[in-house]
C-alpha cells in the first residue's frame, strides 16, 4: 500500500512540475527575449565580411539593342543596403526610365525594368545572398543577369575592392 501511495505522489509531482514548466511565459527567461531569430542570424552570418563601400559590375559591351547591363551595390555596416540594377545606352539613358520601352514590355511580359529592378533589389537586400534572389516572372534573363553580377561582386565586397568589375557580355 505504501508503494502505491509513493508512486502516486511521484506521478503527481512530475505532473505538477510539467504543468508549471509548460505554463511559464517566454518573458520569464531573459535569454529567450534577447535571442535573434533564425532569419536574423542567417542574414547577419551571410553578410559577415562585407566591407563598406559602393561596388559596381557591368558588361564589357552593349547588347544587340544598344543596352549595357550594370549593377551598383552599396554596403554599409557590413550589409547590402542599396542596390541599383539597370541598363544604360551610349547616350547615357537608362532602360528603366524609357517610357516607351517600359510600356511595351509591361504589355507583353507583365513587368518592365522600372518594376523588376526594384523587386530584384528588395529581394537581395532582404536575403543578403545573391543565390537566394527570386527571379521575376517576365524578366527571367534580367533576373539571371542580376544574380550573375551580384554573385560576382561578392568577392570584391568581401575584399573591399571598389574597382568596377567588368564581365564578358553573354553571346546573343
ZADO-1210 file (C-alpha; in nm, 4 decimals, padded with zeros to 6 digits):
<atoms>
<atom x="00.0000" y="00.0000" z="00.0000" code="UNK" pos="1"/>
<atom x="00.2805" y="00.2367" z="00.0882" code="UNK" pos="2"/>
<atom x="00.4355" y="00.1671" z="-00.2503" code="UNK" pos="3"/>
<atom x="00.1168" y="00.2725" z="-00.4335" code="UNK" pos="4"/>
<atom x="00.0982" y="00.5977" z="-00.2332" code="UNK" pos="5"/>
<atom x="00.4646" y="00.6717" z="-00.3023" code="UNK" pos="6"/>
<atom x="00.4190" y="00.6034" z="-00.6738" code="UNK" pos="7"/>
<atom x="00.1082" y="00.8273" z="-00.6831" code="UNK" pos="8"/>
<atom x="00.2992" y="01.1067" z="-00.5053" code="UNK" pos="9"/>
<atom x="00.5879" y="01.0837" z="-00.7538" code="UNK" pos="10"/>
<atom x="00.3497" y="01.0892" z="-01.0507" code="UNK" pos="11"/>
<atom x="00.1630" y="01.3892" z="-00.9092" code="UNK" pos="12"/>
<atom x="00.4917" y="01.5729" z="-00.8529" code="UNK" pos="13"/>
<atom x="00.6106" y="01.5077" z="-01.2067" code="UNK" pos="14"/>
<atom x="00.2782" y="01.6251" z="-01.3497" code="UNK" pos="15"/>
<atom x="00.2809" y="01.9391" z="-01.1341" code="UNK" pos="16"/>
<atom x="00.6350" y="02.0294" z="-01.2398" code="UNK" pos="17"/>
<atom x="00.5476" y="01.9625" z="-01.6025" code="UNK" pos="18"/>
<atom x="00.2371" y="02.1800" z="-01.5822" code="UNK" pos="19"/>
<atom x="00.4253" y="02.4669" z="-01.4181" code="UNK" pos="20"/>
<atom x="00.7020" y="02.4500" z="-01.6763" code="UNK" pos="21"/>
<atom x="00.4593" y="02.4397" z="-01.9688" code="UNK" pos="22"/>
<atom x="00.2587" y="02.7332" z="-01.8343" code="UNK" pos="23"/>
<atom x="00.5552" y="02.9640" z="-01.7811" code="UNK" pos="24"/>
<atom x="00.5732" y="03.2567" z="-02.0234" code="UNK" pos="25"/>
<atom x="00.8603" y="03.3238" z="-02.2587" code="UNK" pos="26"/>
<atom x="00.9195" y="03.6521" z="-02.0780" code="UNK" pos="27"/>
<atom x="01.0315" y="03.4567" z="-01.7722" code="UNK" pos="28"/>
<atom x="01.3557" y="03.3635" z="-01.9479" code="UNK" pos="29"/>
<atom x="01.5642" y="03.6691" z="-02.0411" code="UNK" pos="30"/>
<atom x="01.7915" y="03.4684" z="-02.2686" code="UNK" pos="31"/>
<atom x="01.4982" y="03.3965" z="-02.4991" code="UNK" pos="32"/>
<atom x="01.3886" y="03.7588" z="-02.5272" code="UNK" pos="33"/>
<atom x="01.7381" y="03.8673" z="-02.6293" code="UNK" pos="34"/>
<atom x="01.7939" y="03.5858" z="-02.8788" code="UNK" pos="35"/>
<atom x="01.7864" y="03.6580" z="-03.2508" code="UNK" pos="36"/>
<atom x="01.5520" y="03.4770" z="-03.4831" code="UNK" pos="37"/>
<atom x="01.6962" y="03.2243" z="-03.7288" code="UNK" pos="38"/>
<atom x="01.6287" y="03.4697" z="-04.0138" code="UNK" pos="39"/>
<atom x="01.8252" y="03.7434" z="-03.8381" code="UNK" pos="40"/>
<atom x="02.1091" y="03.5038" z="-03.7680" code="UNK" pos="41"/>
<atom x="02.1192" y="03.3905" z="-04.1311" code="UNK" pos="42"/>
<atom x="02.1124" y="03.7493" z="-04.2545" code="UNK" pos="43"/>
<atom x="02.3983" y="03.8547" z="-04.0280" code="UNK" pos="44"/>
<atom x="02.6030" y="03.5421" z="-04.0970" code="UNK" pos="45"/>
<atom x="02.5709" y="03.5638" z="-04.4736" code="UNK" pos="46"/>
<atom x="02.6715" y="03.9281" z="-04.4787" code="UNK" pos="47"/>
<atom x="02.9699" y="03.8784" z="-04.2488" code="UNK" pos="48"/>
<atom x="03.2841" y="04.0019" z="-04.4096" code="UNK" pos="49"/>
<atom x="03.1304" y="04.2564" z="-04.6472" code="UNK" pos="50"/>
<atom x="03.3313" y="04.5774" z="-04.6474" code="UNK" pos="51"/>
<atom x="03.1528" y="04.9118" z="-04.6577" code="UNK" pos="52"/>
<atom x="03.1609" y="05.0859" z="-04.9945" code="UNK" pos="53"/>
<atom x="02.9900" y="05.1112" z="-05.3313" code="UNK" pos="54"/>
<atom x="03.0573" y="04.8325" z="-05.5784" code="UNK" pos="55"/>
<atom x="02.9769" y="04.8137" z="-05.9485" code="UNK" pos="56"/>
<atom x="02.9696" y="04.5355" z="-06.2063" code="UNK" pos="57"/>
<atom x="02.8899" y="04.5804" z="-06.5737" code="UNK" pos="58"/>
<atom x="02.9170" y="04.4024" z="-06.9040" code="UNK" pos="59"/>
<atom x="03.2046" y="04.4795" z="-07.1368" code="UNK" pos="60"/>
<atom x="02.9737" y="04.5771" z="-07.4242" code="UNK" pos="61"/>
<atom x="02.6176" y="04.6617" z="-07.5207" code="UNK" pos="62"/>
<atom x="02.3671" y="04.4014" z="-07.6377" code="UNK" pos="63"/>
<atom x="02.2293" y="04.3977" z="-07.9932" code="UNK" pos="64"/>
<atom x="01.9709" y="04.6613" z="-07.8947" code="UNK" pos="65"/>
<atom x="02.2361" y="04.9008" z="-07.7599" code="UNK" pos="66"/>
<atom x="02.1873" y="04.8428" z="-07.3848" code="UNK" pos="67"/>
<atom x="02.4606" y="04.7511" z="-07.1366" code="UNK" pos="68"/>
<atom x="02.3558" y="04.5942" z="-06.8069" code="UNK" pos="69"/>
<atom x="02.5115" y="04.7032" z="-06.4769" code="UNK" pos="70"/>
<atom x="02.4545" y="04.6794" z="-06.1038" code="UNK" pos="71"/>
<atom x="02.5702" y="04.9015" z="-05.8180" code="UNK" pos="72"/>
<atom x="02.5591" y="04.7732" z="-05.4608" code="UNK" pos="73"/>
<atom x="02.6155" y="04.9854" z="-05.1518" code="UNK" pos="74"/>
<atom x="02.7355" y="04.8123" z="-04.8367" code="UNK" pos="75"/>
<atom x="02.7008" y="04.9883" z="-04.5005" code="UNK" pos="76"/>
<atom x="02.7753" y="04.8304" z="-04.1630" code="UNK" pos="77"/>
<atom x="02.8526" y="04.5014" z="-04.3394" code="UNK" pos="78"/>
<atom x="02.5065" y="04.4794" z="-04.5001" code="UNK" pos="79"/>
<atom x="02.3914" y="04.5402" z="-04.8571" code="UNK" pos="80"/>
<atom x="02.1690" y="04.8447" z="-04.8131" code="UNK" pos="81"/>
<atom x="02.1165" y="04.9852" z="-05.1632" code="UNK" pos="82"/>
<atom x="02.1075" y="04.8116" z="-05.5000" code="UNK" pos="83"/>
<atom x="02.0645" y="04.9670" z="-05.8431" code="UNK" pos="84"/>
<atom x="02.0299" y="04.7328" z="-06.1395" code="UNK" pos="85"/>
<atom x="01.9651" y="04.8813" z="-06.4813" code="UNK" pos="86"/>
<atom x="02.0736" y="04.9049" z="-06.8415" code="UNK" pos="87"/>
<atom x="02.2411" y="05.2087" z="-06.9968" code="UNK" pos="88"/>
<atom x="02.2837" y="05.3043" z="-07.3632" code="UNK" pos="89"/>
<atom x="02.5558" y="05.5018" z="-07.5402" code="UNK" pos="90"/>
<atom x="02.3636" y="05.8264" z="-07.4762" code="UNK" pos="91"/>
<atom x="02.3571" y="05.7605" z="-07.1012" code="UNK" pos="92"/>
<atom x="01.9832" y="05.6900" z="-07.0951" code="UNK" pos="93"/>
<atom x="01.8553" y="05.4233" z="-06.8561" code="UNK" pos="94"/>
<atom x="01.6213" y="05.1488" z="-06.9731" code="UNK" pos="95"/>
<atom x="01.4141" y="05.1816" z="-06.6535" code="UNK" pos="96"/>
<atom x="01.3374" y="05.5434" z="-06.7497" code="UNK" pos="97"/>
<atom x="01.2498" y="05.4732" z="-07.1151" code="UNK" pos="98"/>
<atom x="00.8710" y="05.5157" z="-07.1063" code="UNK" pos="99"/>
<atom x="00.8111" y="05.3612" z="-07.4486" code="UNK" pos="100"/>
<atom x="01.0151" y="05.0516" z="-07.3676" code="UNK" pos="101"/>
<atom x="00.8567" y="05.0147" z="-07.0233" code="UNK" pos="102"/>
<atom x="00.5033" y="05.0418" z="-07.1623" code="UNK" pos="103"/>
<atom x="00.5712" y="04.7924" z="-07.4406" code="UNK" pos="104"/>
<atom x="00.7413" y="04.5384" z="-07.2121" code="UNK" pos="105"/>
<atom x="00.4697" y="04.5691" z="-06.9476" code="UNK" pos="106"/>
<atom x="00.2040" y="04.4833" z="-07.2081" code="UNK" pos="107"/>
<atom x="00.3989" y="04.1829" z="-07.3391" code="UNK" pos="108"/>
<atom x="00.5668" y="04.0420" z="-07.0262" code="UNK" pos="109"/>
<atom x="00.3627" y="04.1753" z="-06.7368" code="UNK" pos="110"/>
<atom x="00.6600" y="04.3629" z="-06.5929" code="UNK" pos="111"/>
<atom x="00.9207" y="04.6148" z="-06.7021" code="UNK" pos="112"/>
<atom x="01.2653" y="04.7405" z="-06.5968" code="UNK" pos="113"/>
<atom x="01.1187" y="05.0103" z="-06.3715" code="UNK" pos="114"/>
<atom x="00.9380" y="04.7363" z="-06.1762" code="UNK" pos="115"/>
<atom x="01.1720" y="04.4374" z="-06.1853" code="UNK" pos="116"/>
<atom x="01.4805" y="04.6369" z="-06.0850" code="UNK" pos="117"/>
<atom x="01.3012" y="04.7258" z="-05.7591" code="UNK" pos="118"/>
<atom x="01.1845" y="04.3674" z="-05.6976" code="UNK" pos="119"/>
<atom x="01.5340" y="04.2269" z="-05.7533" code="UNK" pos="120"/>
<atom x="01.6950" y="04.4896" z="-05.5297" code="UNK" pos="121"/>
<atom x="01.4451" y="04.4281" z="-05.2490" code="UNK" pos="122"/>
<atom x="01.4991" y="04.0526" z="-05.2714" code="UNK" pos="123"/>
<atom x="01.8781" y="04.0899" z="-05.2447" code="UNK" pos="124"/>
<atom x="01.8607" y="04.3369" z="-04.9561" code="UNK" pos="125"/>
<atom x="01.6225" y="04.1076" z="-04.7693" code="UNK" pos="126"/>
<atom x="01.8255" y="03.7897" z="-04.8234" code="UNK" pos="127"/>
<atom x="02.1781" y="03.9373" z="-04.8340" code="UNK" pos="128"/>
<atom x="02.2582" y="03.6423" z="-05.0612" code="UNK" pos="129"/>
<atom x="02.2528" y="03.6623" z="-05.4433" code="UNK" pos="130"/>
<atom x="02.1788" y="03.2907" z="-05.4724" code="UNK" pos="131"/>
<atom x="01.8525" y="03.3413" z="-05.2816" code="UNK" pos="132"/>
<atom x="01.7171" y="03.6175" z="-05.5059" code="UNK" pos="133"/>
<atom x="01.3836" y="03.5228" z="-05.6600" code="UNK" pos="134"/>
<atom x="01.3559" y="03.5551" z="-06.0377" code="UNK" pos="135"/>
<atom x="01.0918" y="03.7983" z="-06.1578" code="UNK" pos="136"/>
<atom x="00.8296" y="03.6438" z="-06.3857" code="UNK" pos="137"/>
<atom x="00.8515" y="03.8070" z="-06.7270" code="UNK" pos="138"/>
<atom x="01.2114" y="03.9164" z="-06.6671" code="UNK" pos="139"/>
<atom x="01.3934" y="03.5850" z="-06.6448" code="UNK" pos="140"/>
<atom x="01.7011" y="03.6915" z="-06.8438" code="UNK" pos="141"/>
<atom x="01.7349" y="04.0135" z="-06.6483" code="UNK" pos="142"/>
<atom x="01.6935" y="03.8224" z="-06.3217" code="UNK" pos="143"/>
<atom x="01.9718" y="03.5853" z="-06.4266" code="UNK" pos="144"/>
<atom x="02.1975" y="03.8792" z="-06.5181" code="UNK" pos="145"/>
<atom x="02.1281" y="04.0373" z="-06.1797" code="UNK" pos="146"/>
<atom x="02.2278" y="03.7178" z="-05.9966" code="UNK" pos="147"/>
<atom x="02.5396" y="03.6828" z="-06.2146" code="UNK" pos="148"/>
<atom x="02.6501" y="04.0384" z="-06.1361" code="UNK" pos="149"/>
<atom x="02.5815" y="04.0313" z="-05.7638" code="UNK" pos="150"/>
<atom x="02.7344" y="03.6858" z="-05.7195" code="UNK" pos="151"/>
<atom x="03.0497" y="03.8005" z="-05.8993" code="UNK" pos="152"/>
<atom x="03.0637" y="04.1121" z="-05.6788" code="UNK" pos="153"/>
<atom x="03.0572" y="03.9145" z="-05.3522" code="UNK" pos="154"/>
<atom x="03.4336" y="03.8519" z="-05.3564" code="UNK" pos="155"/>
<atom x="03.5034" y="04.2205" z="-05.4203" code="UNK" pos="156"/>
<atom x="03.2628" y="04.3280" z="-05.1445" code="UNK" pos="157"/>
<atom x="03.4366" y="04.0935" z="-04.9013" code="UNK" pos="158"/>
<atom x="03.7786" y="04.2287" z="-05.0019" code="UNK" pos="159"/>
<atom x="03.6688" y="04.5934" z="-05.0100" code="UNK" pos="160"/>
<atom x="03.7757" y="04.6227" z="-05.3751" code="UNK" pos="161"/>
<atom x="03.5643" y="04.9029" z="-05.5250" code="UNK" pos="162"/>
<atom x="03.7155" y="04.8788" z="-05.8751" code="UNK" pos="163"/>
<atom x="03.4496" y="04.8319" z="-06.1427" code="UNK" pos="164"/>
<atom x="03.4100" y="04.4619" z="-06.2192" code="UNK" pos="165"/>
<atom x="03.3746" y="04.4106" z="-06.5947" code="UNK" pos="166"/>
<atom x="03.2172" y="04.0836" z="-06.7081" code="UNK" pos="167"/>
<atom x="03.2024" y="03.9434" z="-07.0597" code="UNK" pos="168"/>
<atom x="02.8587" y="04.0037" z="-07.2051" code="UNK" pos="169"/>
<atom x="02.6719" y="03.6825" z="-07.2894" code="UNK" pos="170"/>
<atom x="02.6524" y="03.5774" z="-07.6502" code="UNK" pos="171"/>
<atom x="02.3168" y="03.6543" z="-07.8097" code="UNK" pos="172"/>
</atoms>
